[in-house]
Amino acid sequence: MIHIFDYQDNHYIYDTGSGALHMTDKETADYLRAKEGQDIRLDLSSDKIKEIEGDIAELVKQQLLYKEEVTVYPPKSSEIKALCLHICHDCNLRCRYCFADEGAYHSVREKMSLETAKAAIDFLLKNSGRRKVLEVDFFGGEPLMNFDVVKETVYYAKAEAAKLGKKFLFTTTTNALLLNEETVKFMNEEMENVVLSLDGRKEIHDAVRKTVNGKGSFDVVLEKIKQFVSLRGDKHFYVRGTFTARNLDFDKDVLFLADNGFDSISMEPVVTDIPDLQIKEEDLPAVKEGYDRLCDAYLKRYAEGKGFNFFHFNIDLEGGPCLSKRVSACGAGNEYFSVTPNGDIYPCHQFAGDKDFLMGNVFEGKLNGQIREKFASSCLFTRKGCENCFAKFICSGGCNANNYHYNHDVNVPYEMTCEMMKKRIECAMHILAQKKLSEQA
């Protein structure tokens, strides 16, 4: 399958089988559109057609165009590689769009005990098989509200892993309110990655991310994140925002974050059914225009030596992730699980609290085989409607949780996410091509 698209005055052909991206002229793009059955009027001379067909034949010969797509389902490993520890089902913010019920997960507000955290680490080590590198994400609510348990869990995990010749990589997701000298020092020493939540401009952030007493959190959060980043050095972090129907001009928020010195940024579309925040189908044109503006600004800043890393514009068509991983899709419910404060195990953090997806408990050490098989058998080739989508080997069929929560089936992609994903991928491909051109100049 090929995908032909235009970006401004540039014309691109993406071959899904090979992953090759070609920049071409309008005549070739239109010729291929006609060849693909699109209703387009061609006004080409016989010599031009002969030239185009020769170029196409050469690319086909090199397996860079119309290459046969992989159709074999790679078996998934049963070795567990990662856990998301819900170290605290409580939060010091009351964000309106929070999928986790403002940290409570539609249950009681509680913190994970050190005993439970250690049991989770033991469960992971016992079921990790031959894997040498394991991952733990400290999640909430707000994980720094249970900081002592975070610290002791890290120390315990490192000591137990060393006995088995294994290694842990730790991540923390925080709203930044509890960052101080002690927490920053610990995270800079122990955390492979830190995700810090900030939605962008003050009026945008404060409208939805309020403290328990109803006040905006922007001023405190911005300064604390700046202090953290100044001490982070070359270790990984990114500032993660959420945009809603209230700020469809989210590109301004991304640039605001970049202007404040944050060079690693993610801005995710909200997943909610709250009427004034939910992104609806009629909002898609505005969302796509936002990505276009951001794409242009991104390239302009890159050319000026002021580039930054925007998560959704990162794409590697030549390297990883490997094709097998792209086909396998998300490892939730099979290689990756979340653990709630009482030790209950769920496929991922977005399923936590849904008793239909309760898979076991770390103190018992067993997993519900039927639920696990549901996720283990799910892959790109079981996703309905993905077979004719150019983005399939890049997005892998979308998020299991979003698919389920909107369509009641992990194998039925959420169309709103699909539309935004396809737009971001086209922007990312354009950026990739323009960067290569600038390197060759």
Buried (B, 14 or more C-beta within 10 A) or exposed (E): BBBBBEBEEBBBBBBBBBBBBBBBEEBBBBBBBBBEEEEEEEEBEEEBEEBBEEBBEEBEEEEBBBBEBBEEBBEBBEEBBBBBBBBBBBBBBBBBBBBBBBBBBEEEBBBBBBEBBBBBBBBBBEBBEEBEEBBBBBBBBBBBBBBEBBBEBBEBBBEBBEEEEBBBBBBBBBBBBBBEEEBBEBBBEBBBBBBBBBBBBEEBBBBBBBBEEEEBBBEBBBEBBEBBBEEBEEEEBBBBBBBBBBBBBBBBBBBBBBEBEBBBBBBBBBBBEEEEBBBEEEBBEEBBBBBBBBBBBBBEBBEEEEBBBBEBBEBEBEEEEEEEEBBBBBBBBBBBBBBBBBBBBBBBBBBBBBEEBBBBBBBEEEBBEEBBEBBBEBBBBEBEEBEEBBBBBBBBBBBBBBBBBBBEEBBBBBBBBBBBBBBBBBBBBBBBBBBEEEEEE
